[in-house]
């Protein structure tokens, strides 16, 4: 899924850790009226992480 500058964050329900354990969080409600920066990195121990990750950043993959 490609995301461009100015796109809205998809409205989905995700899990977050609350005081009593996992709780649902609706991204549409949480991010409403806010500017958001979205970033992602490859998962540890995946082929992308092992072969193309920023050198020296992924200590788990060494």
DRENTOR-925090 format. One record per residue (C-alpha): x, y negated, z; residue in one letter. Coordinates in nm, 4 decimals, always signed. Layout:
east|north|up|residuo
X|Y|Z|A
...
//
This chain:
east|north|up|residuo
+0.0000|+0.0000|+0.0000|X
+0.1593|-0.3253|-0.1099|X
+0.1113|-0.6328|+0.1072|X
+0.1742|-0.9843|-0.0222|X
+0.2090|-1.3223|+0.1472|X
-0.1369|-1.4492|+0.2331|X
-0.3031|-1.1058|+0.2372|X
-0.5217|-1.0180|+0.5326|X
-0.4108|-0.7393|+0.7643|X
-0.6415|-0.4416|+0.6960|X
-0.9247|-0.4074|+0.9455|X
-0.8565|-0.0701|+1.1077|X
-0.8713|+0.0850|+1.4515|X
-0.5358|+0.1793|+1.6021|X
-0.4344|+0.3184|+1.9402|X
-0.2503|+0.1126|+2.1996|X
-0.1420|+0.2022|+2.5500|X
-0.3752|+0.0478|+2.8065|X
-0.3820|+0.0565|+3.1845|X
-0.5677|+0.3886|+3.1846|X
-0.3982|+0.5468|+2.8821|X
-0.4604|+0.5189|+2.5076|X
-0.7251|+0.2652|+2.4031|X
-0.8722|+0.1687|+2.0655|X
-0.7702|-0.1674|+1.9213|X
-0.9465|-0.3193|+1.6207|X
-0.6949|-0.5132|+1.4107|X
-0.9631|-0.7430|+1.2679|X
-1.0592|-0.8604|+1.6159|X
-0.7049|-0.8697|+1.7518|X
-0.5524|-1.0728|+1.4677|X
-0.8538|-1.2992|+1.4004|X
-0.7458|-1.6608|+1.3599|X
-0.3744|-1.5806|+1.3972|X
-0.0773|-1.5783|+1.1634|X
+0.0867|-1.2363|+1.1627|X
+0.4270|-1.1104|+1.0530|X
+0.4237|-0.7476|+0.9414|X
+0.7432|-0.5479|+0.9125|X
+0.8294|-0.1794|+0.8894|X
+1.1345|+0.0428|+0.8937|X
+1.1821|+0.4023|+0.7798|X
+1.1116|+0.6676|+1.0422|X
+1.4125|+0.8162|+1.2196|X
+1.5436|+1.1425|+1.0720|X
+1.3567|+1.0925|+0.7417|X
+1.5400|+1.1116|+0.4062|X
+1.4999|+0.7354|+0.3524|X
+1.6446|+0.6576|+0.6940|X
+1.9396|+0.8915|+0.6449|X
+2.0241|+0.7778|+0.2910|X
+1.9184|+0.4141|+0.2557|X
+1.8697|+0.2558|+0.5955|X
+2.0643|-0.0551|+0.6941|X
+2.4136|+0.0760|+0.7790|X
+2.4889|+0.0879|+1.1480|X
+2.1350|+0.0133|+1.2621|X
+1.9910|+0.3620|+1.2972|X
+2.1987|+0.5157|+1.5738|X
+1.9722|+0.8200|+1.5841|X
+2.0647|+0.9109|+1.2249|X
+2.4402|+0.9136|+1.2710|X
//
